[in-house]
């Protein structure tokens, strides 16, 4: 709540989508039923099968009078912004904006903070249904980086008071990127109680350069330090700051079974090597490391003691921690957490463990590259 004033909410219903394709099917079905508003924010939107289906659904909704506000990142979705689908949605009546499109440029060369991006994934439909997680609006084949495919993601469908918090995050960003003034959801206090008390307890928060410093890092550290029995983490991009790395290394020493799953092949050479430089310290302190071999494990998730879950857009890297606009959902509920942990363990079941002896046997040249890249952590 200290990040942006959004309180915990009760009475929520949170469902984990079966996979990326199923998530898009569900999203399109909900858009098809929309009667008032469709708000969408994605970092990457591709003009492929899934991206096209969502664009077609938005276009149809706009033509029947639904207010559609669509926001994508100017860099992450640059190809989509130039595609016919973008114009199709505009011509249908949807309101479109490319976030952070005002980076100073000299010709095509960015001379401002091009690494400052809107990395959020938020969908809100009729103020009743919301989606969030790690998934972009694209096929798992992810054509712009197909050799790392499939991209394996997590996406949650939410109902209840938590939807207002997602709506709040979307609209605050929308109004900073456009000249439109939109009424924000009714003040957050009523979100404390509204809803069925038997539902899931959840809290949404958004971070970025306009939130308090180190907010996302503090949340990650708080969750890690809360663990007493087991801690299971999946993240594709691991370039932690010192507090996160220290918290993870400390967890096994107090008896916490700590496991992190990384993708075996990373689509970023720099981040992959920076991540590899942390293996020795993690393993030496009792952290179990596994590598997922069946594509790019893009899921950003953490489960704590089978009771707390943290899912969203943020990676454990410097961009998510210090630069990008991100949104994460904190869940406190054994049943909902168990569903997410079961998904994590399905990744673990097919992943390969990394042994400390394997790290020690790495060639000197590889270790030199990894450690040299690690010195550039603040730039990654």
C-alpha positions as CSV (number, residue, x, y, z in Angstrom):
1,X,0.0,0.0,0.0
2,X,3.0,2.3,0.5
3,X,3.7,2.2,-3.2
4,X,0.6,3.9,-4.6
5,X,-2.0,3.8,-1.8
6,X,-4.0,0.9,-3.0
7,X,-5.2,-1.3,-0.1
8,X,-5.7,-5.0,0.2
9,X,-9.1,-6.2,-1.1
10,X,-11.2,-9.3,-0.3
11,X,-13.9,-11.1,-2.1
12,X,-12.0,-11.6,-5.4
13,X,-12.2,-14.4,-7.9
14,X,-8.9,-15.2,-9.6
15,X,-8.5,-17.8,-12.3
16,X,-5.3,-19.0,-13.9
17,X,-5.5,-19.4,-17.7
18,X,-4.5,-22.8,-19.0
19,X,-1.9,-21.4,-21.5
20,X,-1.3,-18.4,-23.7
21,X,-3.7,-19.4,-26.4
22,X,-6.5,-20.2,-23.9
23,X,-5.8,-16.8,-22.3
24,X,-6.4,-15.0,-25.6
25,X,-9.6,-17.1,-26.3
26,X,-10.9,-16.0,-22.9
27,X,-9.9,-12.4,-23.4
28,X,-11.6,-12.2,-26.8
29,X,-14.8,-13.8,-25.5
30,X,-14.9,-11.2,-22.7
31,X,-14.3,-8.4,-25.2
32,X,-17.1,-9.7,-27.4
33,X,-19.5,-9.4,-24.4
34,X,-18.3,-5.9,-23.4
35,X,-21.0,-3.2,-23.3
36,X,-19.3,-0.1,-21.9
37,X,-15.5,-0.1,-21.8
38,X,-12.5,-2.0,-22.9
39,X,-9.1,-0.8,-21.6
40,X,-5.9,-2.6,-22.8
41,X,-2.3,-2.0,-22.1
42,X,0.5,-4.3,-23.4
43,X,4.2,-3.8,-23.8
44,X,4.3,-5.9,-26.9
45,X,1.4,-6.5,-29.3
46,X,2.1,-8.4,-32.5
47,X,0.1,-8.6,-35.7
48,X,0.0,-12.4,-35.6
49,X,-2.8,-14.9,-35.0
50,X,-3.5,-14.0,-31.4
51,X,-2.7,-10.4,-31.7
52,X,-5.0,-10.1,-34.7
53,X,-7.9,-11.8,-32.9
54,X,-7.7,-9.3,-30.1
55,X,-7.5,-6.4,-32.5
56,X,-10.5,-7.7,-34.4
57,X,-12.5,-8.1,-31.1
58,X,-11.6,-4.5,-30.1
59,X,-12.6,-3.2,-33.6
60,X,-15.9,-5.0,-33.3
61,X,-16.5,-3.6,-29.8
62,X,-15.7,-0.1,-30.9
63,X,-18.1,-0.3,-33.8
64,X,-21.0,-1.3,-31.5
65,X,-20.3,1.7,-29.3
66,X,-18.0,0.4,-26.6
67,X,-15.4,2.9,-25.5
68,X,-12.1,1.2,-26.3
69,X,-8.9,2.7,-25.0
70,X,-5.7,0.9,-26.2
71,X,-2.2,1.7,-25.0
72,X,1.0,0.0,-26.2
73,X,4.6,0.7,-25.6
74,X,6.1,2.8,-28.4
75,X,9.2,0.7,-28.6
76,X,8.0,-2.8,-27.7
77,X,5.0,-2.5,-30.1
78,X,6.7,-0.4,-32.8
79,X,5.9,-2.9,-35.6
80,X,2.3,-3.2,-34.5
81,X,1.8,0.6,-34.5
82,X,2.9,0.6,-38.2
83,X,0.6,-2.4,-39.1
84,X,-2.8,-2.3,-40.7
85,X,-4.4,-3.7,-37.5
86,X,-3.5,-0.5,-35.7
87,X,-5.2,1.6,-38.3
88,X,-8.1,-0.9,-38.3
89,X,-8.8,-0.3,-34.6
90,X,-8.5,3.5,-35.1
91,X,-10.9,3.5,-38.0
92,X,-13.4,1.4,-36.0
93,X,-13.4,4.2,-33.3
94,X,-11.0,2.9,-30.7
95,X,-8.8,5.5,-28.9
96,X,-5.1,4.5,-29.4
97,X,-1.9,5.8,-27.9
98,X,1.7,4.7,-27.9
99,X,3.2,5.2,-24.5
100,X,6.6,6.9,-24.0
101,X,6.7,8.0,-27.7
102,X,8.4,11.2,-26.7
103,X,11.9,10.0,-26.2
104,X,14.2,12.7,-27.8
105,X,15.6,11.5,-31.1
106,X,18.1,12.6,-33.7
107,X,16.7,11.1,-36.8
108,X,16.1,7.5,-35.8
109,X,18.7,7.5,-33.1
110,X,17.3,7.8,-29.5
111,X,19.3,10.3,-27.5
112,X,17.0,10.1,-24.4
113,X,16.2,7.3,-22.0
114,X,15.1,4.8,-24.6
115,X,15.4,2.1,-21.9
116,X,12.5,3.7,-20.0
117,X,9.5,1.7,-21.1
118,X,5.8,0.9,-20.2
119,X,6.2,-2.8,-19.5
120,X,2.7,-3.3,-18.0
121,X,0.1,-5.9,-19.0
122,X,-3.4,-4.8,-18.0
123,X,-6.8,-5.5,-19.5
124,X,-10.0,-4.2,-17.9
125,X,-13.5,-4.9,-19.3
126,X,-16.7,-3.2,-18.2
127,X,-15.1,-2.5,-14.8
128,X,-16.0,-6.1,-13.9
129,X,-13.2,-8.3,-15.4
130,X,-9.5,-7.8,-15.5
131,X,-6.5,-9.7,-16.8
132,X,-2.9,-9.4,-15.7
133,X,0.3,-11.4,-15.7
134,X,3.4,-11.8,-17.8
135,X,1.8,-12.4,-21.2
136,X,2.1,-10.0,-24.1
137,X,-0.6,-9.9,-26.9
138,X,1.0,-12.4,-29.2
139,X,1.3,-16.1,-30.2
140,X,3.5,-18.3,-28.1
141,X,5.6,-18.7,-31.3
142,X,6.5,-15.0,-30.8
143,X,7.6,-14.4,-34.4
144,X,10.0,-11.5,-33.7
145,X,12.1,-13.9,-31.7
146,X,10.9,-17.3,-33.0
147,X,14.2,-19.2,-32.3
148,X,13.5,-18.9,-28.6
149,X,9.9,-20.0,-28.8
150,X,7.6,-21.0,-27.4
151,X,7.2,-18.3,-24.9
152,X,5.7,-19.7,-21.8
153,X,3.6,-17.2,-19.8
154,X,1.2,-16.8,-17.0
155,X,-2.1,-14.8,-17.2
156,X,-4.8,-14.4,-14.6
157,X,-8.4,-13.5,-15.0
158,X,-9.8,-11.4,-12.1
159,X,-13.2,-10.4,-10.8
160,X,-14.1,-8.5,-7.7
161,X,-12.8,-5.3,-6.1
162,X,-9.3,-5.9,-7.4
163,X,-10.5,-4.9,-10.9
164,X,-10.9,-1.3,-9.7
165,X,-7.2,-1.2,-8.8
166,X,-6.2,-2.4,-12.3
167,X,-8.5,0.2,-13.7
168,X,-6.9,2.8,-11.5
169,X,-3.4,1.9,-12.7
170,X,-4.5,1.9,-16.3
171,X,-6.3,5.3,-16.2
172,X,-3.5,7.1,-14.3
173,X,-1.1,6.1,-17.0
174,X,-3.6,6.8,-19.8
175,X,-4.1,10.4,-18.6
176,X,-0.4,11.1,-18.5
177,X,0.0,9.9,-22.1
178,X,-3.1,11.6,-23.5
179,X,-5.0,14.9,-23.1
180,X,-8.1,13.0,-22.0
181,X,-9.4,13.5,-18.5
182,X,-11.2,10.4,-17.2
183,X,-12.9,9.8,-13.8
184,X,-10.8,7.5,-11.7
185,X,-12.5,4.6,-9.9
186,X,-14.4,5.5,-6.7
187,X,-11.8,6.2,-4.0
188,X,-10.0,3.1,-2.9
189,X,-11.3,2.9,0.7
190,X,-14.5,1.1,-0.4
191,X,-12.3,-1.5,-2.1
192,X,-11.3,-2.7,1.4
193,X,-14.6,-4.3,2.1
194,X,-16.6,-4.6,-1.1
195,X,-17.1,-8.1,-2.3
196,X,-17.6,-11.5,-0.9
197,X,-15.4,-12.0,2.2
198,X,-14.9,-15.6,1.3
199,X,-13.0,-14.7,-1.9
200,X,-9.3,-14.2,-2.5
201,X,-7.4,-11.5,-0.7
202,X,-5.4,-9.5,-3.3
203,X,-3.6,-6.3,-3.9
204,X,-2.5,-4.7,-7.1
205,X,0.4,-2.2,-7.3
206,X,2.3,-0.5,-10.0
207,X,5.9,0.8,-10.0
208,X,8.0,3.0,-12.2
209,X,10.2,6.0,-12.1
210,X,7.3,8.1,-10.6
211,X,6.8,5.7,-7.7
212,X,9.0,5.7,-4.6
213,X,12.6,4.5,-5.1
214,X,13.3,0.8,-4.7
215,X,9.6,0.0,-4.4
216,X,9.6,-3.2,-6.6
217,X,12.9,-4.4,-5.0
218,X,11.4,-3.9,-1.5
219,X,8.3,-6.0,-2.4
220,X,10.5,-8.9,-3.8
221,X,12.6,-8.8,-0.7
222,X,9.6,-8.6,1.7
223,X,8.1,-11.7,0.1
224,X,11.4,-13.6,0.2
225,X,12.0,-12.7,3.8
226,X,8.4,-13.8,4.7
227,X,9.2,-17.4,3.6
228,X,9.5,-19.9,6.4
229,X,9.2,-23.3,4.6
230,X,9.4,-23.0,0.8
231,X,10.0,-20.4,-1.9
232,X,9.6,-21.1,-5.6
233,X,10.4,-18.4,-8.2
234,X,10.3,-18.3,-12.0
235,X,11.8,-15.3,-13.8
236,X,13.3,-15.0,-17.4
237,X,15.5,-12.0,-16.7
238,X,17.6,-12.2,-13.4
239,X,19.9,-9.3,-12.8
240,X,19.1,-8.7,-9.1
241,X,20.2,-5.7,-7.0
242,X,22.1,-6.4,-3.9
243,X,19.1,-6.6,-1.5
244,X,17.3,-9.2,-3.6
245,X,20.4,-11.3,-4.0
246,X,21.2,-11.2,-0.3
247,X,17.7,-12.1,0.6
248,X,17.7,-15.1,-1.7
249,X,21.1,-16.3,-0.4
250,X,19.9,-15.9,3.2
251,X,16.6,-17.9,2.8
252,X,18.2,-21.4,2.8
253,X,20.2,-20.6,5.9
254,X,17.0,-20.3,7.9
255,X,15.6,-23.6,6.5
256,X,13.6,-22.3,3.6
257,X,13.6,-24.7,0.6
258,X,14.5,-22.1,-2.1
259,X,14.2,-22.9,-5.8
260,X,14.6,-20.6,-8.8
261,X,13.7,-21.7,-12.4
262,X,15.3,-19.8,-15.3
263,X,15.0,-20.4,-19.0
264,X,18.0,-22.4,-20.4
265,X,18.3,-20.1,-23.4
266,X,17.7,-16.4,-22.9
267,X,16.7,-14.1,-25.7
268,X,19.1,-11.4,-24.3
269,X,22.8,-12.4,-24.5
270,X,23.7,-9.7,-21.9
271,X,21.0,-10.6,-19.4
272,X,21.7,-14.4,-19.8
273,X,25.4,-13.9,-19.0
274,X,24.6,-11.5,-16.1
275,X,22.2,-14.1,-14.7
276,X,24.8,-16.9,-15.1
277,X,27.3,-14.9,-13.0
278,X,25.0,-15.2,-9.9
279,X,24.8,-19.0,-10.0
280,X,27.9,-19.6,-7.9
281,X,26.7,-17.4,-5.1
282,X,23.2,-18.8,-5.1
283,X,24.3,-22.5,-5.2
284,X,26.9,-21.9,-2.5
285,X,24.2,-20.7,-0.2
286,X,21.8,-23.6,-0.8
287,X,19.5,-22.2,-3.5
288,X,18.3,-24.8,-6.0
289,X,18.7,-23.6,-9.6
290,X,16.9,-25.3,-12.5
291,X,16.8,-24.4,-16.2
292,X,13.7,-24.8,-18.3
293,X,14.6,-26.3,-21.7
294,X,11.3,-26.1,-23.6
295,X,11.3,-22.6,-24.8
296,X,11.6,-19.2,-23.2
297,X,10.1,-19.4,-19.7
298,X,8.7,-15.9,-19.5
299,X,6.6,-16.4,-16.4
300,X,7.3,-14.0,-13.6
301,X,6.0,-15.6,-10.4
302,X,6.8,-16.2,-6.8
303,X,5.0,-18.5,-4.3
304,X,5.7,-18.4,-0.6
305,X,4.9,-21.2,1.8
306,X,1.9,-22.2,-0.4
307,X,0.1,-19.2,1.0
308,X,1.3,-16.1,-0.8
309,X,1.8,-15.5,-4.6
310,X,3.3,-12.6,-6.5
311,X,2.6,-12.6,-10.3
312,X,2.9,-9.8,-12.8
313,X,5.0,-8.0,-15.4
314,X,8.1,-7.3,-13.3
315,X,11.3,-9.2,-13.8
316,X,14.1,-9.4,-11.2
317,X,16.3,-7.2,-13.2
318,X,17.5,-3.6,-13.1
319,X,15.0,-2.4,-15.7
320,X,12.0,-3.7,-13.8
321,X,13.4,-2.7,-10.5
322,X,14.5,0.9,-11.3
323,X,13.2,2.0,-14.7
324,X,10.1,0.4,-16.3
325,X,6.5,0.9,-15.4
326,X,5.4,-2.4,-14.1
327,X,2.3,-4.0,-12.4
328,X,2.3,-6.9,-10.0
329,X,-0.6,-8.7,-8.2
330,X,0.0,-9.9,-4.6
331,X,-2.3,-12.7,-3.6
332,X,-2.8,-14.0,0.0
333,X,-4.9,-17.2,-0.4
334,X,-3.9,-20.9,0.0
335,X,-6.2,-22.1,-2.8
336,X,-5.2,-19.5,-5.4
337,X,-1.6,-19.9,-4.5
338,X,-1.7,-23.6,-4.8
339,X,-3.0,-23.3,-8.4
340,X,-0.1,-21.0,-9.3
341,X,2.4,-23.2,-7.5
342,X,1.1,-26.3,-9.4
343,X,1.9,-24.4,-12.6
344,X,5.4,-23.6,-11.4
345,X,6.0,-27.2,-10.5
346,X,4.9,-28.3,-14.0
347,X,7.9,-26.1,-15.2
348,X,10.1,-27.7,-12.5
349,X,9.2,-31.2,-13.5
350,X,10.7,-30.8,-17.0
351,X,13.6,-28.5,-16.0
352,X,17.2,-29.6,-15.4
353,X,19.0,-29.0,-12.1
354,X,22.2,-27.0,-12.1
355,X,25.0,-28.4,-9.9
356,X,27.7,-26.4,-8.2
357,X,30.3,-28.7,-9.8
358,X,29.0,-27.7,-13.2
359,X,29.6,-24.1,-12.5
360,X,33.1,-24.8,-11.2
361,X,33.9,-26.7,-14.4
362,X,33.0,-23.9,-16.7
363,X,35.7,-22.6,-18.9
364,X,37.7,-19.6,-17.7
365,X,36.6,-17.6,-20.8
366,X,33.0,-18.2,-20.1
367,X,33.3,-17.2,-16.5
368,X,35.3,-14.1,-17.5
369,X,32.6,-13.0,-19.9
370,X,29.8,-13.6,-17.3
371,X,31.6,-11.7,-14.6
372,X,32.5,-8.9,-17.0
373,X,28.9,-8.5,-18.1
374,X,27.8,-8.6,-14.4
375,X,29.9,-5.5,-13.8
376,X,27.5,-3.8,-16.2
377,X,24.4,-4.7,-14.1
378,X,23.2,-1.1,-13.7
379,X,23.1,-0.7,-17.5
380,X,21.0,-3.9,-18.1
